[in-house]
């Protein structure tokens, strides 16, 4: 983190000591056929001819493995598969608030998505076959016109690496990269980070704070005299607007609370199922789709927040960091903490371990 994070690329040979794909090809194709899973199919038909299709894809809709230059991309695999979710945990040296998801790319010989760049950090882990990566700083961000993919018009590679199964390449934001499968059955895991832009983050926070503001006071200018300058904005209206915006921040910790709730929201398509079993104070673990964060004052889970303090705070922070609690920790928790755990269990956010 000190030497490379957001500074320069890093190639790690044998990052995965036993490169057996946690998610098999058959399992990946099955996920691509699920309408609740985001998937894309990219075919390259020439130097500047690309086609893009969105899933779900039945097994017969995918090209044969012998056909060259096609790629299947399956997004958010960690939300649907326990093995993928467990692999993602290896990257929790980065805060959960920044960790986004795991995407799997399956490609035939020559498959890829063209030279492009991301605005966030990414780890490219080769789990099967080989892929050749060419990387370089973005000198010109102009994209090819008329293509369904965001492909750089001008790409000047500075380094080139051939990754074997188990190797990993880290790229900081704004580093262009072009990965091409060498041989069939190429499978690459892409671990991406969240990197909200300042203007979008501010707009989202302001909208959420505004929704939570319970003040429908209307502007009033009962003593406004007739004006000789109708185009001039009234000072009183400017003051009213200023106070309205300041009102969004009037509550102590409003931004921190709203940010935590926003960062812990699950993906929009996620639906939690209520458990079939009855709650018992036993060992528990967070559902793989549950997002749980905390700060000095609050705990955030799946878009909701609760104030924490004392021994309850220690317990719940442990649950968030380790994503599980043993039976003894659950049994000895306070009545309030056990009530929260039961509420989350009944909502499907927590399950028996």
ABEGO torsion letter per residue (X at the ends): XAAABGABBBBBBGABABBBBABBAAAAAAAAABAABBBBBBBBAEAABBBBBBOBBBAAABBBAABBGBBBBBBGAAAABAAAAAAAAAAAABBAAABBBBBBBBBBBGBEAEBBBBABBBBBBBABEBBBBBBBBBABABBBBGBABBBBABBBBABBBBBBBGBBBBBBBGBBBBBBBBEBGBBBBBBBBBBBBAAAAAAAAAAAAAAABBBABBBBBAABBBBABAABBBAAAAAAAAAAAAAAAABBGAAAAAAAAAAABBBAABBBBBBABBBBBBBBBBBAABBBBBBAABBBBGGBBBBBBEAAAAAAAAAAAAGBBBAAAAAABBAAAAAAAAAAAAAGABBBX
